Amino acid sequence: MELRKNISQGSFWFAITTLVVFSIARCHRLASNDRQLAASVWSDSAMQLDMNNYQKQTRYNRNRKRFYPNKGKEGLDVSGAYQHYHHRTQKNLSPKLALELLLALRQTNGAKQRGMNAADSLRLGRELSVGLKQSNPYGSRPLAWNHMDSTQWDALPGIGPATARKIIRYRNKLGGFTHAQQLLEIPKIDTLLATLLAETFSYSPAEITKLNPNPNWSTLYKHPYVGPAKAKILHPFLAHHQPLTRQDWNQIQGLNREEKEKISPYLSFTD
């Protein structure tokens, strides 16, 4: 009995030690990759950086320490990379790459761009915007926003893991997106990103999670369009009006017209 107990304890501590060792090794590997990436981005040879490698590197590190791995150093030379690309290829930037560079430029309003003043930053931003206006980097195909997971969001140009998590977190709070402009309600979402993504939006009313016919107080006050104050009005109202008609909804007191229009897609009506 004692031997079996000792074996069990030994196995447990062996598993814990193994997990700790693997965690330390993984952190060391990520830190090493970050140092290598930072060295390639911040070195003077960034002007000669091949744009294919540049695109892969920025995609790897976007959003976790997007384009700015070390705060104490000068900013990424977006202008130099942009001019070097034109010099080598004599072609315009692809919409996908133009979006990545423009988001990097907008992140600090050009304040940390190497050798650039405000006027140069504004001029470069306008040049990068031309390619985006001509062709959307996301294409014209519709995307099922309410069914996309974090991996699918992260695969889109300009969207990293952090932004993907923000989008999914807000979608879950809402109960599903009903229109593209809801992206702009997400804190710190880039307006350019939201505008370009809007052209891909598609959804079906069946995908939306309804707040009724079984109204729950916790669900109501956590909803972005309701909150605690409106939940005090909605909870008894929805509980009393079973089933709910549009006429009853239009006659509810305590909500203005705009608030009713925002909440109504998340209600189930009988007419």
Residue pairs with C-beta under 8 A, 6 or more apart in sequence:
33 60
34 61
34 65
34 69
37 57
37 60
37 61
37 69
38 69
38 70
38 73
40 46
40 49
40 57
41 57
41 67
41 69
41 76
42 69
42 70
42 73
42 74
42 76
46 76
46 77
46 80
46 81
47 77
47 80
47 81
47 84
48 84
49 81
49 84
51 81
51 84
51 85
51 88
51 89
51 97
54 81
55 97
55 100
58 66
58 67
58 100
58 104
59 100
61 67
61 69
62 100
62 158
62 160
63 159
63 160
63 161
63 162
63 163
64 160
64 161
64 162
66 104
66 107
66 160
67 75
67 76
67 104
67 107
68 75
68 76
68 107
68 108
68 112
74 112
74 114
75 108
75 111
75 112
75 113
75 114
76 104
76 112
76 113
76 114
77 113
77 114
77 115
78 101
78 104
78 105
78 113
78 124
79 113
79 114
79 115
79 116
79 120
79 124
80 114
81 101
82 93
82 101
82 124
82 127
82 128
85 91
85 93
85 97
86 92
92 131
93 101
93 128
93 131
94 131
94 137
95 131
95 132
95 134
95 135
95 136
95 137
95 157
96 137
96 157
98 128
98 129
98 131
98 132
98 137
99 132
99 137
99 157
99 158
99 192
99 193
99 196
100 157
100 158
101 128
102 125
102 128
102 129
102 132
102 192
103 158
103 190
103 192
103 193
105 113
105 121
105 124
105 125
105 128
106 125
106 190
106 192
109 121
110 116
110 118
110 120
110 121
110 122
110 124
110 125
111 121
113 120
113 121
116 124
132 192
132 196
136 196
136 199
136 200
137 157
137 158
137 196
138 156
138 157
138 196
138 197
138 199
138 200
139 200
140 199
140 200
141 200
142 200
142 201
142 202
143 200
143 201
143 202
144 202
144 203
145 171
145 177
145 200
145 201
145 202
145 203
146 171
146 176
146 177
146 203
146 207
146 208
147 207
149 168
150 161
150 164
150 165
150 168
151 164
153 159
153 163
153 164
153 167
153 168
154 160
154 161
154 164
156 197
158 190
158 193
159 167
159 193
163 189
163 193
166 186
166 187
166 188
166 189
167 183
167 186
167 189
170 182
170 185
170 186
170 224
171 177
173 222
173 223
173 224
174 182
174 223
174 224
174 225
174 266
175 208
175 209
175 210
175 211
175 223
175 266
176 203
176 207
176 208
176 209
177 183
177 201
177 203
178 203
178 205
178 208
178 265
178 266
179 201
180 194
180 197
180 198
180 199
180 201
181 194
181 198
183 189
183 193
183 194
183 197
183 198
184 191
184 194
185 224
186 194
205 265
208 265
208 266
209 266
210 266
210 267
210 268
211 219
211 220
211 223
211 226
211 234
211 238
211 263
211 266
211 267
212 238
212 242
212 244
212 267
212 268
213 238
213 242
213 243
213 244
213 268
215 234
215 235
215 238
215 239
217 231
217 235
220 226
220 230
220 231
220 234
220 235
221 227
221 228
221 231
223 266
225 259
225 262
225 263
225 266
226 234
226 263
230 254
230 255
230 259
233 252
233 253
233 254
233 255
234 263
237 252
238 244
238 267
241 248
241 249
243 268
243 269
243 270
244 267
244 268
244 269
244 270
245 269
245 270
245 271
246 269
246 271
247 271
249 260
249 264
249 267
249 269
250 260
252 260
255 263
